[in-house]
Amino acid sequence: MSQADVFHINTAEGDRISAFPDPRLCTHPDGLLAWGGDCEPTRLLSAYRQGIFPWYEEGGPCLWWSPDPRMVFDLATHKLPRRLTRQLRHSRWVMSFDQAFDTVIRACAEPRQGEPGTWITPAMIQSFNQLHALGWAHSIEIWAGDELIGGLYGLAVGRVFCAESKFHRKTNASKAALGCLLNILKGWSFDLVDSQVHNPHLVRLGAIDLDRTRFLEILKRGIDRPPAHPRQAPGDWGDVRAVVSDLDW
């Protein structure tokens, strides 16, 4: 693929938030749409609201993606695996939102076995912390007593939650975080949890591939319409806390 096939994001003076191309015009087989620019909060938010996300290595240019198909959890039809549901029904762990955002994103950025690095760069951490302070980015935490044992973070835009990364320090703690997130967002009338690219592990948890055009339609509809629930507007979710087994499984 030639460089000319991928849009260049300009960061020249006076063009700090230059427009992204329409993701439906993307022809790259893996969904690479654009390169360049930066991951400042305003640009990140603009990207996610258009179904575009950053994914690149430290030291390289920002790469912006919109894959087709898109892996999502469809909250209208999704069901967790029965075995995981049984575990959650009896779990005495505690889940919370927005109590340890910086700790969660830094835990997600830690090196993992068999992976040489991380796409969650210091600049990305800084920008997502700013988006969290503005009420756009959220974390969900799983606690065993006072110990943070798992969690995930992401960005809420309209009726779609863009899940970015998760971590665990005890077996099944990240699955518990995801399960609680799906459970609660369904009650808040969200449409989808976006997990971006195909992953067999997520398929086993009930994720499906969605045509990019359909994904973009759902995303735009959720942004354009008035919120169907107060939690769909930017804000603090820090008042939400519960024993996992007390949720409606």
C-alpha positions as a printed NumPy array, in Angstrom:
array([[  0.   ,   0.   ,   0.   ],
       [  1.395,   3.403,  -0.882],
       [  1.641,   6.291,   1.564],
       [ -0.741,   8.27 ,  -0.652],
       [ -3.526,   5.794,   0.163],
       [ -3.535,   6.863,   3.818],
       [ -4.647,  10.345,   4.827],
       [ -2.104,  12.607,   6.532],
       [ -3.248,  14.491,   9.648],
       [ -1.72 ,  17.965,   9.607],
       [ -0.522,  19.547,  12.857],
       [  0.609,  22.842,  11.372],
       [ -0.113,  26.028,  13.293],
       [ -3.811,  26.867,  13.062],
       [ -4.695,  23.279,  12.103],
       [ -4.525,  21.547,  15.473],
       [ -7.783,  19.645,  15.015],
       [ -7.825,  19.087,  11.265],
       [-10.656,  16.88 ,  10.073],
       [-10.334,  13.132,   9.686],
       [-11.384,  11.557,   6.394],
       [-14.657,   9.662,   6.227],
       [-13.901,   6.145,   7.574],
       [-16.154,   4.664,   4.886],
       [-13.528,   5.674,   2.331],
       [-10.872,   3.503,   3.988],
       [ -9.46 ,   0.849,   1.65 ],
       [ -6.655,  -0.539,   3.819],
       [ -7.359,  -4.242,   4.553],
       [ -6.7  ,  -3.76 ,   8.284],
       [ -8.507,  -0.439,   8.557],
       [ -5.578,   2.005,   8.646],
       [ -7.197,   5.326,   7.791],
       [ -4.678,   8.067,   8.59 ],
       [ -1.293,   8.853,  10.087],
       [  0.268,  11.793,  11.84 ],
       [ -1.144,  14.385,  14.156],
       [ -1.14 ,  13.907,  17.896],
       [ -3.264,  12.356,  20.618],
       [ -4.305,  15.567,  22.321],
       [ -7.725,  15.236,  24.043],
       [ -9.641,  17.304,  21.466],
       [ -8.31 ,  15.201,  18.581],
       [ -8.912,  11.938,  20.429],
       [-12.507,  12.842,  21.17 ],
       [-13.073,  13.925,  17.565],
       [-11.689,  10.594,  16.356],
       [-13.79 ,   8.399,  18.629],
       [-16.951,  10.301,  17.77 ],
       [-16.289,   9.337,  14.135],
       [-15.524,   5.682,  14.788],
       [-11.73 ,   6.138,  14.574],
       [ -9.177,   5.138,  17.208],
       [ -5.383,   5.496,  17.631],
       [ -3.054,   2.509,  17.754],
       [  0.684,   2.979,  17.377],
       [  4.007,   2.377,  19.082],
       [  6.001,   4.839,  21.16 ],
       [  8.398,   6.787,  18.933],
       [  6.377,   6.256,  15.765],
       [  3.749,   8.454,  14.117],
       [  0.169,   8.365,  15.349],
       [ -1.778,   5.791,  13.355],
       [ -5.564,   6.086,  13.135],
       [ -7.778,   3.068,  12.445],
       [-11.346,   2.19 ,  11.504],
       [-11.449,  -1.552,  10.754],
       [-14.102,  -3.422,   8.812],
       [-15.617,  -5.472,  10.335],
       [-15.727,  -3.956,  13.817],
       [-15.791,  -6.189,  16.89 ],
       [-18.519,  -5.132,  19.334],
       [-20.74 ,  -6.329,  22.133],
       [-24.328,  -5.711,  21.013],
       [-26.109,  -4.941,  24.286],
       [-29.539,  -5.668,  22.817],
       [-28.686,  -9.321,  22.24 ],
       [-25.518, -10.09 ,  24.204],
       [-25.377, -12.872,  26.784],
       [-22.345, -13.783,  28.858],
       [-21.181, -17.409,  28.866],
       [-23.15 , -19.384,  31.45 ],
       [-20.066, -20.415,  33.387],
       [-18.934, -16.805,  33.84 ],
       [-22.463, -15.724,  34.771],
       [-22.57 , -18.371,  37.504],
       [-19.249, -17.146,  38.872],
       [-20.421, -13.538,  38.936],
       [-23.659, -14.462,  40.684],
       [-21.603, -15.768,  43.605],
       [-18.725, -13.277,  43.557],
       [-18.129, -11.158,  46.649],
       [-15.747,  -8.862,  44.803],
       [-16.8  ,  -5.229,  44.614],
       [-17.094,  -3.237,  41.384],
       [-16.844,   0.522,  41.11 ],
       [-16.581,   3.205,  38.464],
       [-14.114,   6.09 ,  38.252],
       [-12.406,   5.443,  41.591],
       [ -8.907,   4.714,  40.249],
       [ -8.776,   5.8  ,  36.605],
       [ -5.065,   6.623,  36.479],
       [ -4.15 ,   3.401,  38.297],
       [ -6.286,   1.34 ,  35.901],
       [ -4.86 ,   2.853,  32.703],
       [ -1.297,   2.48 ,  33.99 ],
       [ -1.962,  -1.149,  34.912],
       [ -3.305,  -1.72 ,  31.391],
       [ -0.098,  -0.186,  30.012],
       [  2.207,  -2.58 ,  31.892],
       [  4.102,  -5.082,  29.701],
       [  2.4  ,  -8.428,  29.253],
       [  3.895, -11.849,  28.801],
       [  4.902, -12.384,  25.181],
       [  4.317,  -8.741,  24.227],
       [  7.391,  -6.485,  23.864],
       [  5.683,  -3.141,  24.416],
       [  2.425,  -1.252,  24.711],
       [  0.438,   1.17 ,  22.584],
       [ -0.661,   2.989,  25.757],
       [  2.068,   5.619,  25.655],
       [  2.725,   8.288,  28.314],
       [  1.099,  10.857,  26.   ],
       [ -1.958,   8.622,  25.658],
       [ -2.183,   8.203,  29.432],
       [ -2.026,  11.963,  29.9  ],
       [ -4.73 ,  12.639,  27.307],
       [ -7.094,   9.982,  28.625],
       [ -6.65 ,  11.326,  32.157],
       [ -7.713,  14.721,  30.837],
       [-10.732,  13.184,  29.102],
       [-11.561,  11.433,  32.359],
       [-11.465,  14.757,  34.215],
       [-13.883,  16.123,  31.597],
       [-16.309,  13.233,  32.089],
       [-15.734,  11.421,  28.79 ],
       [-13.374,   8.626,  29.824],
       [-14.25 ,   6.128,  32.544],
       [-12.732,   3.222,  34.411],
       [-14.363,   0.234,  36.038],
       [-12.544,  -1.376,  38.932],
       [-12.794,  -4.774,  40.598],
       [-11.774,  -4.936,  44.254],
       [-11.005,  -7.761,  46.677],
       [-11.204,  -5.855,  49.921],
       [ -8.923,  -2.845,  49.458],
       [ -6.898,  -4.528,  46.683],
       [ -7.473,  -3.501,  43.065],
       [ -7.395,  -6.826,  41.223],
       [ -8.735,  -5.927,  37.791],
       [-10.37 ,  -3.322,  35.646],
       [-10.739,  -1.683,  32.276],
       [-11.078,   1.796,  30.853],
       [-12.62 ,   3.453,  27.837],
       [-14.506,   6.39 ,  26.396],
       [-18.279,   6.937,  26.306],
       [-19.597,   8.688,  23.185],
       [-23.349,   8.882,  22.78 ],
       [-24.704,   5.378,  23.251],
       [-21.431,   3.581,  22.511],
       [-18.719,   2.789,  25.05 ],
       [-15.317,   2.412,  23.408],
       [-13.5  ,  -0.117,  25.598],
       [ -9.756,   0.368,  25.287],
       [ -7.916,  -2.122,  27.475],
       [ -8.301,  -4.299,  30.564],
       [ -6.04 ,  -5.951,  33.13 ],
       [ -6.225,  -8.493,  35.928],
       [ -4.176,  -9.449,  38.961],
       [ -6.416, -12.341,  39.951],
       [ -7.945, -14.956,  37.655],
       [-11.171, -13.764,  35.984],
       [-10.965, -10.249,  37.453],
       [-10.804,  -8.599,  34.006],
       [-13.709, -10.785,  32.842],
       [-15.637,  -9.625,  35.897],
       [-14.909,  -6.001,  34.978],
       [-16.144,  -6.544,  31.437],
       [-19.213,  -8.469,  32.589],
       [-20.175,  -5.747,  35.066],
       [-19.633,  -3.059,  32.443],
       [-21.91 ,  -4.81 ,  29.937],
       [-24.535,  -5.439,  32.6  ],
       [-24.67 ,  -1.833,  33.78 ],
       [-24.422,  -0.158,  30.373],
       [-27.351,  -2.235,  29.139],
       [-29.389,  -0.814,  32.017],
       [-28.288,   2.678,  30.99 ],
       [-29.647,   2.154,  27.437],
       [-26.264,   2.034,  25.698],
       [-26.292,   0.294,  22.316],
       [-22.8  ,  -1.125,  21.936],
       [-19.496,  -1.693,  23.654],
       [-16.846,  -1.286,  20.971],
       [-13.858,  -3.625,  21.255],
       [-12.388,  -2.542,  17.907],
       [-10.661,  -5.528,  16.286],
       [-11.476,  -9.227,  16.06 ],
       [-10.208, -11.199,  19.035],
       [-11.033, -14.892,  19.656],
       [-10.985, -14.322,  23.435],
       [-13.706, -11.67 ,  23.108],
       [-15.716, -13.901,  20.777],
       [-15.844, -16.472,  23.57 ],
       [-17.267, -13.736,  25.805],
       [-20.005, -12.929,  23.298],
       [-18.506, -10.266,  21.025],
       [-19.551, -10.204,  17.377],
       [-18.234,  -8.716,  14.133],
       [-20.302,  -5.792,  12.844],
       [-20.075,  -4.284,   9.383],
       [-18.255,  -0.935,   9.59 ],
       [-21.041,   0.956,   7.848],
       [-23.586,  -0.398,  10.331],
       [-21.294,   0.422,  13.258],
       [-20.9  ,   4.009,  12.059],
       [-24.674,   4.347,  11.642],
       [-25.306,   3.197,  15.222],
       [-22.551,   5.448,  16.544],
       [-23.866,   8.532,  14.725],
       [-27.459,   7.847,  15.744],
       [-26.469,   7.605,  19.387],
       [-24.519,  10.862,  19.243],
       [-27.146,  12.82 ,  17.309],
       [-30.146,  11.832,  19.423],
       [-30.814,  13.248,  22.902],
       [-29.478,  10.984,  25.682],
       [-31.82 ,   8.107,  26.499],
       [-30.307,   7.957,  29.989],
       [-28.472,  10.595,  32.08 ],
       [-25.295,   8.482,  32.092],
       [-24.966,   8.914,  28.323],
       [-23.961,  12.535,  28.852],
       [-20.394,  13.338,  29.979],
       [-20.054,  13.19 ,  33.75 ],
       [-18.714,  11.401,  36.796],
       [-19.752,   7.775,  37.333],
       [-17.979,   7.586,  40.68 ],
       [-21.174,   7.097,  42.677],
       [-21.694,   3.612,  41.192],
       [-20.396,   0.855,  43.428],
       [-21.799,  -2.6  ,  44.214],
       [-20.966,  -6.13 ,  45.271],
       [-20.706,  -8.062,  42.004],
       [-23.195, -10.726,  43.07 ],
       [-25.794,  -8.035,  43.84 ],
       [-26.105,  -7.06 ,  40.165],
       [-28.957,  -8.53 ,  38.133],
       [-27.4  , -11.535,  36.444]])
